[in-house]
Amino acid sequence: MTQTRTPTDQAWTARILTLFPEMFPGPLGQSLAGKALEKGIWRLETMQIRDFATDKHRTVDDTPFGGGAGMVMRPDVVDAALAAATGDGLGTKGNGPAIYLTPRGRLLKQDLVQELAAGPGVVLLCGRYEGLDERVIEARGLLEVSLGDFVLSGGEPAALALIDACVRLLPGVMGAEATLDEESFDAGLLEYPHYTRPAEWKDKKVPEVLISGHHEKIQSWRQAQSEETTKLRRPDLWDAYLKRGAAGDR
């Protein structure tokens, strides 16, 4: 197991069960997440699943019952790894939820990210091969989470994305807390477009309202832009927004 230094055991902690621990921290060791890791705002621990195999070849997979292509991760090996990660039998109290990253899982959205970031941390199981024996998913009550309707070579890239999304919400990570209040999805809408210097570039000018200094008009423009962008690009989000009544008479 590898872990970063931290001044307190109460820091938000990501425990990762993987066959490729060398993939971490990866990009999480850079930029804001990396600085927060160094400061001990959050902790990262990796566990090699092969360490819990019981044969001399450290086997973690086997052929699927019923036939079919590929291999399936063994429930006994994975269960032993989860027991070590949670430290308390079948429960995950004090560690946050145990999550299995899989395309068939619940779609990772901002509300789930906020929920996970508000807790003590997460235990992330990174699958490989054709997947994981269903029995350990049921026995452990694993929360199945997906990044979207596509397939990755393994759960590690998904784990990196999930952790990054959570870490940036932790107190002390982002420089300007107000930045978090105006991001995409927080109000159920996509974010409005942004502009910076120069005020004119390739014959394209920044919208006049943004340089007007009139804060109420700027806020109104941004709200309208967010609604229009969401309506055009994500009709599913727009419909949900309308159902909540958040759009008023728009």
Sine and cosine of phi, psi and omega as CSV:
sin_phi,cos_phi,sin_psi,cos_psi,sin_omega,cos_omega
0.00,0.00,0.67,-0.74,0.09,-1.00
-0.90,-0.44,0.49,-0.87,0.04,-1.00
-0.44,-0.90,0.39,-0.92,0.03,-1.00
-1.00,0.04,0.34,-0.94,0.06,-1.00
-0.97,0.26,0.47,-0.88,0.03,-1.00
-0.42,-0.91,0.58,-0.81,-0.02,-1.00
-0.98,0.20,-0.16,0.99,-0.05,-1.00
-0.53,-0.85,0.56,-0.83,0.06,-1.00
-0.98,0.19,-0.05,1.00,-0.03,-1.00
-1.00,-0.02,0.01,1.00,-0.01,-1.00
-0.92,0.40,0.53,-0.85,0.08,-1.00
-0.84,0.54,0.77,-0.64,-0.15,-0.99
-0.82,-0.58,0.75,-0.66,0.11,-0.99
-0.95,-0.30,0.90,-0.44,0.07,-1.00
-0.96,-0.27,0.85,-0.53,-0.13,-0.99
-0.90,-0.43,0.84,-0.55,0.10,-1.00
-0.99,-0.15,0.87,-0.49,-0.16,-0.99
-0.45,-0.89,0.38,-0.93,0.13,-0.99
-1.00,0.00,-0.10,1.00,-0.03,-1.00
-0.72,-0.69,0.92,0.40,-0.02,-1.00
-0.87,0.48,-0.36,0.93,0.00,-1.00
-0.93,0.36,-0.19,0.98,0.04,-1.00
-0.97,0.24,-0.12,0.99,-0.03,-1.00
-0.88,-0.48,0.54,-0.84,0.05,1.00
-0.97,0.24,-0.26,0.96,0.01,-1.00
0.82,0.57,-0.73,-0.68,-0.01,-1.00
-0.90,0.43,-0.31,0.95,0.03,-1.00
-0.94,0.34,-0.21,0.98,0.04,-1.00
-1.00,0.02,0.06,1.00,-0.04,-1.00
-0.90,-0.43,0.21,-0.98,0.14,-0.99
0.81,0.59,-0.60,-0.80,-0.09,-1.00
-0.90,0.44,-0.69,0.73,0.00,-1.00
-0.89,0.45,-0.65,0.76,0.00,-1.00
-0.91,0.41,-0.67,0.75,0.04,-1.00
-0.90,0.43,-0.65,0.76,0.02,-1.00
-0.92,0.39,-0.55,0.84,0.04,-1.00
-0.91,0.41,-0.69,0.72,0.03,-1.00
-0.90,0.44,-0.60,0.80,-0.01,-1.00
-0.97,0.22,-0.19,0.98,-0.01,-1.00
0.99,0.13,0.28,0.96,0.05,-1.00
-0.92,0.39,-0.51,0.86,0.08,-1.00
-0.61,-0.79,0.32,-0.95,-0.03,-1.00
-0.88,-0.48,0.51,-0.86,0.06,-1.00
-0.78,-0.63,0.82,-0.57,0.05,-1.00
-0.79,-0.61,0.68,-0.73,0.07,-1.00
-0.87,-0.49,0.59,-0.81,0.03,-1.00
-0.78,-0.63,0.79,-0.62,0.03,-1.00
-0.98,0.18,0.90,-0.43,-0.04,-1.00
-0.87,0.49,-0.56,0.83,-0.01,-1.00
-0.88,0.48,-0.39,0.92,0.01,-1.00
-0.90,0.43,-0.26,0.97,-0.05,-1.00
-0.97,-0.25,0.09,1.00,0.11,-0.99
-0.96,0.27,0.46,-0.89,-0.10,-1.00
-0.94,-0.33,-0.08,1.00,0.01,-1.00
-0.98,-0.21,0.22,-0.98,-0.09,-1.00
-0.92,0.38,-0.36,0.93,0.02,-1.00
-1.00,0.00,-0.02,1.00,-0.01,-1.00
0.82,0.57,0.77,0.64,-0.05,-1.00
-0.97,0.25,0.76,-0.65,-0.02,-1.00
-0.89,-0.45,-0.06,1.00,-0.08,-1.00
-0.66,-0.75,0.23,-0.97,0.04,-1.00
-0.40,-0.92,0.17,-0.98,-0.02,-1.00
-0.94,0.34,0.54,-0.84,-0.03,-1.00
-0.97,0.24,0.68,-0.74,0.14,-0.99
-0.89,0.45,0.64,-0.77,-0.02,-1.00
1.00,-0.02,-0.08,1.00,0.01,-1.00
0.99,0.12,0.03,-1.00,-0.01,-1.00
0.84,-0.54,0.25,-0.97,-0.02,-1.00
-0.97,0.23,0.41,-0.91,0.12,-0.99
0.99,0.16,-0.09,-1.00,-0.04,-1.00
-0.82,-0.57,0.30,-0.96,-0.03,-1.00
-0.82,-0.57,0.66,-0.75,0.02,-1.00
-0.93,0.36,0.72,-0.70,-0.09,-1.00
-0.95,0.31,0.67,-0.75,-0.01,-1.00
-0.94,0.35,-0.57,0.82,-0.04,-1.00
-0.92,0.38,-0.65,0.76,0.00,-1.00
-0.93,0.36,-0.74,0.68,-0.02,-1.00
-0.91,0.42,-0.63,0.78,0.01,-1.00
-0.89,0.45,-0.64,0.77,0.03,-1.00
-0.90,0.44,-0.62,0.78,0.04,-1.00
-0.91,0.40,-0.67,0.75,0.03,-1.00
-0.91,0.42,-0.63,0.78,0.03,-1.00
-0.88,0.48,-0.65,0.76,0.02,-1.00
-0.94,0.35,-0.58,0.82,-0.03,-1.00
-0.95,0.31,-0.62,0.78,-0.04,-1.00
-1.00,0.06,-0.52,0.85,0.07,-1.00
0.96,0.29,0.13,0.99,-0.05,-1.00
-0.55,-0.84,0.80,0.60,0.08,-1.00
0.92,0.39,-0.76,-0.65,-0.04,-1.00
-0.99,0.14,-0.18,0.98,-0.06,-1.00
-1.00,0.02,0.17,-0.99,0.08,-1.00
-0.75,-0.66,0.37,0.93,-0.02,-1.00
-0.86,0.50,0.76,-0.65,0.01,-1.00
1.00,0.03,-0.21,0.98,0.00,-1.00
-0.94,-0.34,-0.17,0.99,-0.15,-0.99
1.00,0.09,0.06,-1.00,-0.06,-1.00
-0.93,0.37,0.52,-0.86,0.13,-0.99
-1.00,0.00,0.85,-0.52,-0.14,-0.99
-0.88,-0.47,0.75,-0.66,0.11,-0.99
-0.97,-0.26,0.87,-0.50,-0.05,-1.00
-1.00,0.09,0.91,-0.41,-0.12,-0.99
-0.47,-0.88,0.57,-0.82,0.01,-1.00
-0.87,0.50,-0.36,0.93,-0.05,-1.00
-1.00,0.00,0.05,1.00,-0.09,-1.00
-0.99,0.13,0.00,-1.00,0.08,-1.00
-0.90,0.45,0.72,-0.69,-0.03,-1.00
-0.91,0.42,0.76,-0.64,0.02,-1.00
-0.96,0.28,0.91,-0.41,0.04,-1.00
-0.81,-0.58,0.17,-0.99,-0.13,-0.99
-0.88,0.48,-0.54,0.84,0.00,-1.00
-0.91,0.41,-0.60,0.80,0.06,-1.00
-0.94,0.34,-0.63,0.77,0.06,-1.00
-0.85,0.52,-0.71,0.70,0.00,-1.00
-0.89,0.46,-0.64,0.77,0.03,-1.00
-0.90,0.44,-0.70,0.72,0.00,-1.00
-0.93,0.38,-0.64,0.77,-0.01,-1.00
-0.92,0.38,-0.45,0.89,-0.01,-1.00
-0.98,0.19,-0.21,0.98,-0.03,-1.00
-1.00,-0.05,-0.20,-0.98,-0.03,-1.00
-0.98,0.22,-0.27,0.96,-0.03,-1.00
0.54,-0.84,-0.30,-0.95,-0.02,-1.00
-0.61,-0.80,0.47,-0.89,0.19,-0.98
-0.93,-0.38,0.90,-0.45,-0.11,-0.99
-0.93,-0.36,0.84,-0.55,0.05,-1.00
-0.98,-0.20,0.89,-0.46,-0.03,-1.00
-0.99,-0.10,0.93,-0.36,-0.01,-1.00
-0.98,0.21,0.31,-0.95,0.09,-1.00
-0.58,-0.82,0.03,-1.00,0.00,-1.00
0.87,0.50,-0.64,-0.77,-0.02,-1.00
-1.00,0.06,-0.12,0.99,0.01,-1.00
0.69,-0.73,-0.31,-0.95,-0.12,-0.99
-0.88,-0.47,0.61,-0.79,0.07,-1.00
-0.81,0.59,0.80,-0.60,-0.09,-1.00
-0.85,0.53,-0.49,0.87,-0.09,-1.00
-0.90,0.44,-0.59,0.81,0.01,-1.00
-0.96,0.28,-0.51,0.86,0.08,-1.00
-0.89,0.47,-0.71,0.71,-0.01,-1.00
-0.94,0.33,-0.71,0.71,-0.05,-1.00
-0.89,0.45,-0.60,0.80,-0.03,-1.00
-1.00,-0.02,-0.18,0.98,-0.05,-1.00
0.88,0.47,0.66,0.75,-0.06,-1.00
-0.90,0.43,0.66,-0.75,0.12,-0.99
-0.99,0.11,0.89,-0.46,-0.01,-1.00
-1.00,-0.01,0.80,-0.60,-0.08,-1.00
-0.76,-0.65,0.65,-0.76,-0.01,-1.00
-0.81,-0.58,0.55,-0.84,0.11,-0.99
-0.99,0.16,-0.39,0.92,-0.03,-1.00
0.28,-0.96,-0.09,-1.00,-0.08,-1.00
-1.00,0.06,0.91,0.42,0.07,-1.00
-0.42,-0.91,0.24,-0.97,-0.09,-1.00
-0.90,-0.45,0.75,-0.67,0.07,-1.00
-0.97,-0.23,0.22,-0.98,0.04,-1.00
-0.94,0.34,-0.36,0.93,0.01,-1.00
-0.14,-0.99,0.05,-1.00,-0.07,-1.00
-0.99,0.17,-0.14,0.99,-0.09,-1.00
-0.88,0.47,-0.74,0.67,0.05,-1.00
-0.87,0.50,-0.59,0.81,0.04,-1.00
-0.92,0.40,-0.62,0.78,0.02,-1.00
-0.90,0.44,-0.66,0.75,0.03,-1.00
-0.87,0.49,-0.69,0.72,-0.01,-1.00
-0.92,0.40,-0.70,0.71,-0.01,-1.00
-0.89,0.46,-0.71,0.70,-0.02,-1.00
-0.90,0.44,-0.69,0.72,0.01,-1.00
-0.86,0.51,-0.68,0.73,0.00,-1.00
-0.89,0.46,-0.60,0.80,0.00,-1.00
-0.97,0.24,-0.71,0.70,-0.10,-0.99
-0.87,0.50,-0.63,0.78,-0.05,-1.00
-0.92,0.40,-0.25,0.97,0.04,-1.00
-1.00,-0.02,-0.16,0.99,-0.04,-1.00
-0.95,0.32,0.61,-0.79,0.02,-1.00
-0.83,0.56,0.75,-0.66,0.05,-1.00
1.00,-0.07,-0.07,1.00,-0.04,-1.00
-1.00,0.04,-0.77,0.63,0.01,-1.00
-0.99,0.11,0.64,-0.77,-0.04,-1.00
-0.93,0.37,-0.63,0.78,-0.03,-1.00
-0.88,-0.48,0.94,-0.33,-0.03,-1.00
-0.87,0.50,-0.49,0.87,-0.01,-1.00
-0.90,0.45,-0.43,0.90,0.01,-1.00
-0.85,0.52,-0.60,0.80,-0.03,-1.00
-0.94,0.35,-0.39,0.92,-0.08,-1.00
-0.98,0.18,-0.26,0.97,-0.11,-0.99
-0.86,-0.51,0.42,0.91,-0.05,-1.00
-1.00,0.02,0.26,-0.96,0.07,-1.00
-0.84,0.55,0.62,-0.78,0.10,-0.99
0.99,0.14,-0.38,0.93,-0.06,-1.00
-0.88,0.47,-0.56,0.83,0.05,-1.00
-0.96,-0.28,0.20,0.98,-0.03,-1.00
1.00,0.09,0.15,0.99,-0.03,-1.00
-0.81,-0.58,0.36,-0.93,0.16,-0.99
-0.97,0.25,0.41,-0.91,-0.07,-1.00
-0.96,0.28,0.47,-0.88,0.04,-1.00
-0.95,0.31,0.31,-0.95,0.02,-1.00
-0.94,0.33,0.46,-0.89,-0.02,-1.00
-0.90,-0.43,0.45,-0.89,0.03,-1.00
-0.61,-0.79,0.47,-0.88,0.09,-1.00
-0.53,-0.85,-0.10,-0.99,0.00,-1.00
-0.92,0.40,0.54,-0.84,0.03,1.00
-0.98,0.22,0.41,-0.91,-0.05,-1.00
-0.93,0.38,-0.40,0.92,0.09,-1.00
-0.75,-0.66,0.78,-0.63,-0.05,-1.00
-0.59,-0.81,0.83,-0.56,-0.04,-1.00
0.77,0.64,0.74,0.67,0.03,-1.00
0.91,0.42,0.23,0.97,0.05,-1.00
-0.94,-0.34,0.79,-0.61,-0.04,-1.00
-0.97,-0.23,0.49,-0.87,0.11,-0.99
-0.92,0.39,0.66,-0.75,0.04,-1.00
-0.78,0.63,0.72,-0.69,-0.09,-1.00
-0.82,0.57,-0.60,0.80,-0.08,-1.00
-0.87,0.49,-0.50,0.86,-0.06,-1.00
-0.96,0.27,-0.31,0.95,0.04,-1.00
-0.94,-0.35,0.22,0.98,-0.03,-1.00
-0.98,0.19,-0.43,0.90,-0.07,-1.00
0.99,0.15,0.03,1.00,-0.02,-1.00
-1.00,-0.06,0.99,-0.15,-0.16,-0.99
-0.90,0.44,-0.60,0.80,0.00,-1.00
-0.92,0.40,-0.65,0.76,0.03,-1.00
-0.92,0.38,-0.60,0.80,0.04,-1.00
-0.89,0.45,-0.71,0.70,0.01,-1.00
-0.89,0.45,-0.65,0.76,0.01,-1.00
-0.90,0.43,-0.67,0.75,0.02,-1.00
-0.89,0.45,-0.70,0.71,-0.01,-1.00
-0.89,0.45,-0.65,0.76,0.03,-1.00
-0.89,0.46,-0.70,0.71,-0.01,-1.00
-0.90,0.44,-0.63,0.78,0.02,-1.00
-0.91,0.40,-0.66,0.75,0.04,-1.00
-0.88,0.47,-0.69,0.72,0.00,-1.00
-0.91,0.41,-0.69,0.72,-0.03,-1.00
-0.92,0.40,-0.67,0.74,0.02,-1.00
-0.89,0.46,-0.68,0.73,0.00,-1.00
-0.91,0.42,-0.66,0.75,0.00,-1.00
-0.87,0.48,-0.65,0.76,-0.06,-1.00
-0.98,0.18,-0.65,0.76,-0.15,-0.99
-0.99,-0.11,-0.50,0.87,-0.04,-1.00
-0.71,-0.71,0.96,0.27,-0.02,-1.00
-0.85,0.53,-0.44,0.90,0.04,-1.00
-0.91,0.42,-0.68,0.73,0.05,-1.00
-0.93,0.38,-0.62,0.79,-0.01,-1.00
-0.90,0.44,-0.68,0.74,0.03,-1.00
-0.88,0.47,-0.67,0.74,0.02,-1.00
-0.91,0.42,-0.61,0.80,0.03,-1.00
-0.89,0.45,-0.69,0.72,0.01,-1.00
-0.92,0.40,-0.62,0.78,-0.01,-1.00
-0.90,0.43,-0.52,0.85,0.04,-1.00
-0.97,0.22,-0.20,0.98,-0.01,-1.00
0.98,0.19,0.21,0.98,-0.08,-1.00
-0.95,0.30,-0.36,0.93,-0.05,-1.00
-1.00,0.07,-0.09,1.00,0.03,-1.00
0.87,0.49,-0.80,-0.60,-0.04,-1.00
-0.99,-0.11,0.17,0.99,-0.03,-1.00
-0.92,0.39,0.00,0.00,0.00,0.00
